[in-house]
Structure formats: structure tokens, C-alpha cells
Amino acid sequence: MQGLKEFLRRFVRNWPAVGGFALLMIVLVMALAAPALYPGSPWDLVAQPFLWPGADAQFRLGSDMMGRDLGAGLFHGARVSLLIGFVATLVAVLAGIAIGALAGYYGGWVDDVLMRLTEMFQTIPPFIFAIVLVAIFQPTVATIVLAIGAVSWPAVARLVRGEVMALRNREFVQACIAIGMNDARIIFRHILPNTLAPVIVTGSLMVATAILTEAGLAFLGLGDPNVMSWGTIIGAGRDVLRTAWYVTAIPGVAILLTVLGINLVGEGLNDALNPRLRQK
């Protein structure tokens, strides 16, 4: 409890991190309020095409070239972007933890095989690899999540491997081995909890990358055609960028502020969880 209070104290003292957290809460409220504020489908044609923001009190953010409400698209798109960002990061973190923990704990040929596999994934540019994976399979939310997770786990695996290798020869681990504790219990109960701080920081920053990757895929027409995302709106508005720039600007600003908020929170977590800073 004392450690949690100290963590919160350090985090709250970091004003940029608090501001980033506030931005994330606004986006989260948008996502949760979307069904109540915009109960219809964001794909519905409900207005005159090319309504500029503020031109109609009923459609405050305007409409696109098809007459779809940009406000509905923005709020419902927040749900999709956050869902894909957090779930894809969770997939990547879990895969990276499993591979990194096995490689760092056992070493030897296990480490060699798993690290060569990691290097193989890292030699392929992540965004291009994600495009290939989504293009091969049907572009659905599930395949996009798995594709982003598949290209994101190597960084976590290398981080966890280094942390586990540093802890592998510590006295408390050797004591667990000496009393006959099984490997799974040593790894999951005694080693991995001591690696969570850097993993949490890395994972928080990966959420921003996942949101940007999903937006890029949707912009290229590789998003789920059944859901509305910020990238989908930007991709649809690129053909009218000169005459109706607000169609791409509104979701673009939403992505910018969300990614900014996540990065600020990530830096705040790094400062609050860094052991060297804790000693000062």
C-alpha cells in the first residue's frame, strides 16, 4: 500500500502525465457515451453532404461526402481505436512475456531458438508485415488485432529476456531452486513480478503505436468494413481534402490527442516506476 501511495504521489506530481491521463479519460468517455449520444449506426446517411462543422446545430461536427454524421463517426470510432489499441497491445505483451521469460530463464539452445525467431520478425518492417497479414486474411477487427500483436511482440520479448537474465542468478531465485520449487512457479511468482515496471511502460507506449497502425491500415482500405474507425474516416476524406479538409482533420486531431495522451502517460509511468528516481 505504501508503494502504491508513493507511485501515485510521483505520478500526480508529473503535470504532463496528468494532462495525458485527462486526455485519455476524455477519449474513454467518448467511447462509452457513443451508444447513448449516437444510438444509430455511424454509417447512416442522415444529413446533407458536406455540412461544415457548426453549420447545423443537429450535426455539430458536420457531415462527410455521403451525408454521414462526423460526430457519430468520431465517437463510435473512439471505441474501435481504443479496443484495437489495447487488445492488440495485450496480445503482444503476453506473447513477448512468454517468449522472453523462457529465453531468459533457460538460456542455451532455448534462448538461441527463441531469439533467432525474434530477430526474424524484427527484420521485417512492422507496418509492411501488418499490411501483408491483414491482406492475406479477411480484414476484420480480430485479424487486425492479431496482425498488430504479431508485429509488436519482439520488443517486449527482448526487454523481458534481459530482465529475466539479470534476475536469474539473484539470491532469491537461487534459494527457490535450492528448495526444489518448480520452474513455472519461480518464473511466474518470483521473477516476472519484478519485471512488470518496464513492461508496463513499454506496453503503454505500444498502445499508441497500435492505434496509429490501425489508422494506417484503415486509411489504406484494410480496415474492417463493418466498423467505423478514425482511420476509415480519414481514408474516406482524402479524395476531398482540398474542398472539405475538415473530414480528415477532425479524426486526425482525435488520433493526435489520443497518441499524445498515451505517450505522456507512458513517460509519467516511467518516471514513477523508475527505481533510480524512487531513491532520489
C-alpha positions in Angstrom: 0.0 0.0 0.0 2.8 2.4 0.8 4.5 1.6 -2.5 1.2 2.4 -4.3 0.9 5.7 -2.5 4.4 6.6 -3.4 3.8 5.7 -7.0 0.6 7.9 -7.2 2.4 10.8 -5.5 5.2 10.7 -8.1 2.7 10.3 -11.0 0.5 13.2 -9.8 3.5 15.5 -9.4 4.2 15.0 -13.2 1.8 17.5 -14.7 2.3 16.4 -18.3 1.4 12.9 -17.3 -1.7 14.1 -15.5 -2.7 16.1 -18.6 -2.2 13.0 -20.8 -4.3 10.9 -18.4 -7.1 13.6 -18.7 -6.9 13.3 -22.5 -7.3 9.6 -22.3 -10.2 9.9 -19.9 -11.9 12.2 -22.4 -11.5 9.7 -25.2 -12.7 6.9 -23.0 -15.8 8.8 -22.1 -16.4 9.5 -25.8 -16.2 5.7 -26.4 -18.5 4.8 -23.6 -21.0 7.6 -24.4 -21.2 6.8 -28.1 -24.2 4.4 -27.9 -26.2 6.9 -25.8 -25.3 10.1 -27.7 -25.4 8.5 -31.2 -27.7 5.4 -30.9 -27.9 4.9 -34.7 -25.3 3.5 -36.9 -22.4 5.8 -37.8 -22.8 4.6 -41.4 -26.3 6.0 -41.7 -26.8 8.8 -44.2 -28.6 11.4 -42.0 -27.6 14.8 -43.3 -26.9 16.8 -46.3 -23.4 16.0 -47.7 -20.5 18.4 -46.9 -22.0 20.1 -44.0 -19.2 22.1 -42.4 -18.8 22.0 -38.6 -21.1 24.4 -36.9 -23.4 24.9 -39.9 -26.2 22.7 -38.5 -26.9 22.5 -34.7 -28.1 18.9 -35.1 -24.8 17.9 -36.7 -22.2 20.0 -34.8 -19.2 18.4 -36.4 -20.6 18.4 -39.9 -21.1 15.6 -42.4 -18.9 13.9 -44.9 -19.3 13.5 -48.7 -22.0 10.8 -48.2 -24.0 12.7 -45.6 -22.8 10.7 -42.6 -22.6 12.4 -39.2 -19.0 13.1 -38.4 -19.8 13.3 -34.7 -21.2 9.8 -34.7 -18.2 8.6 -36.6 -15.8 10.3 -34.2 -17.5 8.9 -31.1 -18.0 5.3 -32.4 -14.5 5.4 -33.9 -13.1 6.0 -30.5 -14.5 2.7 -29.4 -12.9 0.8 -32.3 -9.5 2.6 -32.0 -9.2 2.1 -28.2 -10.4 -1.5 -28.5 -7.9 -2.4 -31.1 -5.1 -0.5 -29.4 -5.4 -2.1 -26.0 -6.3 -5.6 -27.1 -3.5 -5.8 -29.7 -1.1 -4.5 -27.1 -2.3 -7.1 -24.6 -1.7 -9.8 -27.2 1.8 -8.5 -28.0 2.7 -8.2 -24.3 1.5 -11.7 -23.3 3.4 -13.2 -26.3 6.5 -11.2 -25.6 6.5 -12.0 -21.9 6.1 -15.8 -22.6 8.9 -15.9 -25.1 11.2 -13.5 -23.3 10.8 -15.3 -19.9 11.5 -18.7 -21.4 14.6 -17.4 -23.3 16.0 -15.6 -20.3 15.4 -18.3 -17.7 16.5 -21.4 -19.6 19.2 -19.9 -21.8 21.2 -22.2 -24.0 19.5 -23.6 -27.1 16.1 -22.4 -25.9 17.4 -18.9 -25.9 19.1 -19.3 -29.3 16.0 -20.6 -31.0 13.6 -18.0 -29.5 16.0 -15.1 -30.1 16.5 -16.2 -33.7 12.8 -16.3 -34.1 12.5 -12.8 -32.6 15.2 -11.5 -34.9 13.4 -13.0 -37.9 10.3 -11.0 -37.0 12.3 -7.8 -36.4 13.9 -7.9 -39.8 10.6 -7.3 -41.5 9.3 -3.7 -41.3 6.3 -3.9 -38.8 3.8 -1.8 -40.8 4.5 -3.7 -44.0 4.3 -7.0 -42.2 0.9 -5.9 -40.7 -0.3 -5.0 -44.2 0.7 -8.4 -45.6 -1.0 -10.3 -42.7 -4.3 -8.3 -43.0 -4.3 -8.6 -46.8 -3.9 -12.4 -46.7 -6.8 -12.8 -44.2 -10.1 -11.1 -44.2 -9.7 -7.6 -42.8 -11.7 -7.9 -39.6 -11.2 -6.5 -36.1 -9.8 -9.8 -35.0 -7.3 -10.2 -37.8 -6.2 -6.6 -37.4 -5.6 -7.2 -33.6 -3.7 -10.4 -34.3 -1.6 -8.7 -37.1 -0.7 -5.8 -34.9 0.1 -8.1 -32.0 2.2 -10.3 -34.3 4.4 -7.4 -35.3 4.7 -5.8 -31.9 5.8 -8.6 -29.5 9.6 -8.8 -30.3 10.4 -5.6 -28.4 8.6 -6.9 -25.3 10.4 -10.3 -25.7 13.8 -8.7 -25.7 13.0 -6.5 -22.8 11.7 -9.4 -20.7 14.6 -11.6 -21.7 17.1 -9.0 -20.4 15.3 -8.5 -17.2 14.9 -12.3 -16.5 18.6 -12.9 -17.3 19.5 -10.2 -14.8 17.3 -11.8 -12.1 18.1 -15.4 -12.9 21.2 -15.5 -10.7 19.9 -13.4 -7.9 19.9 -14.9 -4.4 16.1 -15.2 -4.0 15.9 -17.2 -7.3 18.7 -19.5 -6.3 17.0 -20.1 -3.0 13.8 -21.1 -4.8 15.8 -23.5 -6.9 17.6 -25.0 -3.9 14.3 -25.8 -2.1 13.0 -27.6 -5.2 10.4 -25.1 -6.4 9.3 -25.8 -9.9 10.3 -23.6 -12.8 6.8 -22.3 -13.6 6.3 -21.1 -10.1 9.7 -19.4 -10.0 9.1 -17.6 -13.3 5.5 -16.5 -12.7 5.6 -15.9 -9.0 9.0 -14.6 -8.2 10.7 -13.4 -11.4 8.0 -11.8 -13.6 6.5 -9.6 -10.9 9.9 -7.9 -10.7 9.9 -7.2 -14.4 6.5 -5.6 -14.6 7.6 -1.9 -14.2 9.4 -1.7 -17.6 6.9 -3.9 -19.3 4.0 -1.6 -18.2 5.8 1.4 -19.5 6.6 -0.3 -22.8 3.1 -1.6 -23.1 1.6 1.8 -22.6 3.6 3.3 -25.4 2.7 0.3 -27.6 -0.9 1.2 -27.4 -0.2 4.5 -29.2 1.7 2.6 -31.9 -1.2 0.1 -32.3 -3.7 2.9 -32.7 -1.6 4.5 -35.4 -1.1 1.2 -37.1 -4.8 0.5 -37.2 -5.4 4.0 -38.6 -2.8 3.4 -41.3 -4.4 0.1 -42.3 -7.9 1.6 -42.4 -6.6 4.6 -44.4 -5.2 2.1 -47.0 -8.6 0.3 -47.1 -7.5 -2.6 -45.0 -9.8 -1.8 -42.0 -12.8 -3.8 -41.0 -15.6 -2.7 -43.5 -18.2 -3.3 -40.8 -17.0 -0.9 -38.2 -16.3 2.8 -38.2 -12.8 3.8 -37.1 -10.9 7.1 -37.2 -8.6 5.7 -40.0 -11.7 4.8 -42.0 -12.9 8.4 -41.9 -9.6 9.8 -42.8 -9.3 7.4 -45.7 -12.7 8.3 -47.0 -12.0 12.0 -46.8 -8.6 12.0 -48.6 -10.3 12.5 -52.0 -12.0 15.7 -50.8 -9.0 17.0 -48.9 -8.9 20.3 -50.8 -12.6 21.1 -50.6 -13.6 19.6 -47.3 -10.4 19.2 -45.3 -12.4 19.0 -42.0 -13.4 15.4 -42.9 -9.8 14.2 -42.4 -8.8 16.9 -39.9 -11.3 16.1 -37.2 -10.4 12.4 -36.8 -6.8 13.3 -37.4 -6.8 15.6 -34.4 -8.5 12.9 -32.4 -5.7 10.5 -33.2 -3.1 13.1 -32.4 -4.5 13.9 -29.0 -5.0 10.3 -28.1 -1.5 9.3 -29.0 -0.1 12.4 -27.3 -2.0 11.5 -24.1 -0.8 7.9 -24.2 2.8 9.0 -24.7 2.6 11.5 -21.8 1.1 8.8 -19.5 3.9 6.4 -20.6 6.6 8.9 -19.7 4.8 9.6 -16.4 4.7 5.9 -15.6 8.4 5.6 -16.5 9.3 8.4 -14.1 7.1 7.0 -11.3 8.2 3.4 -11.6 11.9 4.0 -12.2 13.8 2.7 -9.2 16.6 5.2 -9.5 14.1 8.1 -9.4 12.4 6.5 -6.4 15.6 6.7 -4.4 16.0 10.4 -5.0 
